[in-house]
Amino acid sequence: MDWDEYDLLAADGPLAGRTSFIDRARNAPPDDDDVAISDARNVAFTLPTDEDTPLQQLIRHWANERNSPDILPAQEELLVLVLDHIRRQSQTVQLLREDASTSEDEHVRIMLAQTEMERVKFIVRSYVRTRHYKDCPRIRLPDGTALEMRKDHISLVPYEVVEQLVARGEAELV
Amino acid sequence: MALPDGLRISITPPELELIASHQLIEIVPLISMEKTAFISGAYGPLRPPNKATVPIWMAVNLKAKKKCHIIAPAWLNVDDLENPDKLRSLLKDLREARQAKSRDGLQSLDHSELSVSRPPD
């Protein structure tokens, strides 16, 4: 199949008949990026970028990191801010749980706060893992185990392990 | 800590879903909740039957626990989903079932108990 000549939007193409989104895309008015948003409902749902919370900024950096092949500059301060926030929420939840007078509705807040914390922790973990992998990709041995050797660190391994790596050209004897 | 092989190439659909879940959506809450400070911002208060605007992840969470109704946003179109014809027919069935229930309800009203007062002159 020659993808260069393959027109997804052709009237007799593979998407003919399922036209709703395609029609809207084809007939969409030109972008109004330079025009002030007059639809108040849209404004209510979009936040301006200069007021981004640390979490929103971290999400953007995380998405960039996940999508780029090279490692991007570290965002240590952002991570500290977000981790601090997680810790404070965790303490608040702890207090509320221990308080016997917490009502049924309070439990909903606790549940939602915990759910959100898990989501944020996932993002933090994924951000750190992605950067770590780019820095220091894992070495896979023939028996399937994976070794993690940090750059500029010294690791003590039996010769047999190294033998395989040397044979594969992934390591040199010094 | 290490990144599993499958996740190394680029961002995954579940991760994209995580990002998308931060978008705001309207709900009709079935429980009350005071305004609460979450990491991603302050949401609430929830005062049924008034509508509220919360992130999608929160709406889905509450919906799963039957604590809210989600209001379909304007951009959600039946034709953008899988099996639009099946969906349309199901929506039609829903509408007809509800109309039938309303009609039955009206018929079971006890007419002798109903009265209409004259409006003031």
Chai-1 contact restraints between the chains, C-beta under 6 A:
chainA,res_idxA,chainB,res_idxB,connection_type,confidence,min_distance_angstrom,max_distance_angstrom,comment,restraint_id
A,S20,B,N77,contact,1.0,0.0,6.0,A-B,restraint_1
A,S20,B,D79,contact,1.0,0.0,6.0,A-B,restraint_2
A,F21,B,D80,contact,1.0,0.0,6.0,A-B,restraint_3
A,F45,B,L24,contact,1.0,0.0,6.0,A-B,restraint_4
A,L55,B,I39,contact,1.0,0.0,6.0,A-B,restraint_5
A,L55,B,S40,contact,1.0,0.0,6.0,A-B,restraint_6
A,R66,B,I11,contact,1.0,0.0,6.0,A-B,restraint_7
A,N67,B,S10,contact,1.0,0.0,6.0,A-B,restraint_8
A,N67,B,I11,contact,1.0,0.0,6.0,A-B,restraint_9
A,H85,B,I39,contact,1.0,0.0,6.0,A-B,restraint_10
A,Q89,B,I39,contact,1.0,0.0,6.0,A-B,restraint_11
A,D105,B,S32,contact,1.0,0.0,6.0,A-B,restraint_12
A,D105,B,M33,contact,1.0,0.0,6.0,A-B,restraint_13
A,V108,B,I31,contact,1.0,0.0,6.0,A-B,restraint_14
A,V108,B,M33,contact,1.0,0.0,6.0,A-B,restraint_15
A,R109,B,T36,contact,1.0,0.0,6.0,A-B,restraint_16
A,T115,B,N61,contact,1.0,0.0,6.0,A-B,restraint_17
A,E116,B,F38,contact,1.0,0.0,6.0,A-B,restraint_18
A,E116,B,I39,contact,1.0,0.0,6.0,A-B,restraint_19
A,V120,B,I39,contact,1.0,0.0,6.0,A-B,restraint_20
A,R129,B,M1,contact,1.0,0.0,6.0,A-B,restraint_21
A,R129,B,L3,contact,1.0,0.0,6.0,A-B,restraint_22
A,Y133,B,L3,contact,1.0,0.0,6.0,A-B,restraint_23
A,R138,B,A2,contact,1.0,0.0,6.0,A-B,restraint_24
